[in-house]
Amino acid sequence: MAARLASGEWSLPDVGDPLDPAGLAGGEVVMACAEPAGELLCEVLWIDAFGNAQLNTDGSGLGEMVQVEIGPRVVEARRAAAFGDLRAGEPGLVTDSYGLLALALNGAPAAAQLGVGEGDVVRLSTGRRAEGRR
């Protein structure tokens, strides 16, 4: 459609009826709740095709090593610049193209391996409080 519009083969009326922009609802991502220093309470927004769990936080205030609590389960995850920076099977938190953290495992579906799904609450913590939670 874009190619035909760009080439002049089609005009906008050929594409379909116009929509009233006032009737469109924008998507909203509610960011994670702030907890005590070094902790964030977040939600899994969706699971992508690779099994990564998209979180509703950019991870501000967290260190390089993060305790990830999913219900009773606690795993340690490393902040990484890219999914490929994680070792095979290593849990990690990667900032994705949305600027949000994704909970990932290199080479495996994090959601299935860690037992997390859409809508689940996840607590991220770093520092001394995280070490004391074990």
C-alpha positions as CSV (number, residue, x, y, z in Angstrom):
1,M,0.0,0.0,0.0
2,A,2.8,2.4,0.9
3,A,4.6,1.8,-2.3
4,R,1.5,2.4,-4.4
5,L,0.8,5.6,-2.5
6,A,4.4,6.8,-2.9
7,S,4.5,5.9,-6.6
8,G,1.3,7.9,-7.2
9,E,-0.5,4.7,-8.4
10,W,-3.0,5.2,-5.6
11,S,-4.4,8.3,-3.8
12,L,-5.6,8.3,-0.2
13,P,-9.3,7.8,-1.1
14,D,-8.2,4.5,-2.8
15,V,-6.9,3.2,0.5
16,G,-10.1,3.5,2.5
17,D,-12.5,5.7,4.4
18,P,-10.9,8.4,6.5
19,L,-10.9,8.0,10.3
20,D,-11.6,10.7,12.8
21,P,-8.5,11.0,14.9
22,A,-10.5,12.0,17.9
23,G,-12.0,8.5,18.0
24,L,-8.6,6.8,18.2
25,A,-7.4,5.5,21.6
26,G,-3.7,5.6,22.2
27,G,-1.9,2.8,24.0
28,E,-0.7,3.5,27.5
29,V,2.1,1.9,29.3
30,V,1.9,2.5,33.1
31,M,5.5,2.5,34.4
32,A,6.5,0.4,37.4
33,C,5.8,1.6,40.9
34,A,8.7,2.9,42.9
35,E,9.6,0.9,46.0
36,P,12.3,1.6,48.6
37,A,15.6,2.7,47.1
38,G,16.9,0.0,44.7
39,E,13.6,-1.8,44.2
40,L,10.9,-1.7,41.6
41,L,7.6,-3.5,41.5
42,C,6.6,-4.1,37.8
43,E,4.3,-6.0,35.6
44,V,4.8,-8.2,32.6
45,L,3.2,-6.4,29.7
46,W,3.6,-9.2,27.1
47,I,5.7,-12.2,26.1
48,D,7.3,-11.7,22.7
49,A,7.9,-14.4,20.0
50,F,11.2,-15.3,21.5
51,G,9.8,-15.9,25.0
52,N,11.2,-12.6,26.5
53,A,9.0,-11.0,29.2
54,Q,8.5,-7.3,28.5
55,L,8.4,-5.4,31.7
56,N,6.8,-2.0,32.3
57,T,10.0,-0.3,33.5
58,D,13.2,1.2,32.1
59,G,15.0,-0.1,35.2
60,S,16.1,3.4,36.4
61,G,17.9,3.1,39.8
62,L,18.8,-0.6,39.4
63,G,22.4,-1.8,39.4
64,E,24.2,-4.2,37.1
65,M,23.1,-7.3,39.0
66,V,19.4,-7.5,39.9
67,Q,17.3,-9.9,41.9
68,V,14.2,-10.9,40.0
69,E,11.3,-12.1,42.2
70,I,8.5,-13.9,40.4
71,G,6.1,-15.1,43.1
72,P,8.2,-17.3,45.4
73,R,10.9,-17.8,42.8
74,V,14.0,-15.6,42.9
75,V,16.7,-15.5,40.2
76,E,19.7,-13.2,39.7
77,A,19.8,-11.4,36.4
78,R,22.5,-9.3,34.8
79,R,21.8,-6.0,33.0
80,A,23.0,-6.4,29.4
81,A,23.2,-4.0,26.5
82,A,22.0,-6.7,24.0
83,F,20.5,-10.2,24.2
84,G,23.6,-11.7,22.6
85,D,25.7,-10.3,25.5
86,L,24.2,-12.9,27.8
87,R,25.8,-16.3,28.2
88,A,23.8,-19.3,27.1
89,G,21.0,-19.8,29.6
90,E,21.9,-16.8,31.7
91,P,19.0,-14.7,32.9
92,G,19.3,-11.0,31.9
93,L,17.5,-7.7,31.7
94,V,18.0,-6.0,28.4
95,T,16.7,-2.6,27.4
96,D,14.7,-3.1,24.2
97,S,13.7,-0.8,21.4
98,Y,10.9,0.6,23.5
99,G,13.3,1.7,26.1
100,L,11.9,-0.8,28.6
101,L,13.4,-3.8,30.2
102,A,12.8,-7.3,28.9
103,L,13.5,-10.3,31.1
104,A,15.4,-12.7,28.8
105,L,17.5,-15.9,28.6
106,N,20.0,-16.2,25.8
107,G,18.9,-19.2,23.6
108,A,15.8,-20.1,25.6
109,P,12.3,-18.7,26.2
110,A,12.6,-16.8,29.5
111,A,8.8,-16.8,30.1
112,A,8.6,-20.6,30.0
113,Q,11.9,-21.3,31.8
114,L,11.1,-18.8,34.6
115,G,7.4,-19.4,34.9
116,V,6.3,-15.9,34.1
117,G,3.3,-14.7,32.0
118,E,1.5,-11.6,31.0
119,G,0.1,-9.6,33.9
120,D,2.4,-11.3,36.5
121,V,3.9,-9.0,39.1
122,V,7.7,-9.0,39.2
123,R,9.9,-7.3,41.9
124,L,13.3,-6.1,40.8
125,S,15.8,-5.2,43.5
126,T,19.5,-4.5,43.7
127,G,22.0,-3.7,46.5
128,R,22.0,-4.8,50.1
129,R,18.2,-5.2,50.3
130,A,18.3,-7.6,47.4
131,E,21.0,-9.7,49.1
132,G,19.0,-9.8,52.3
133,R,15.9,-11.1,50.6
134,R,17.4,-14.5,49.7
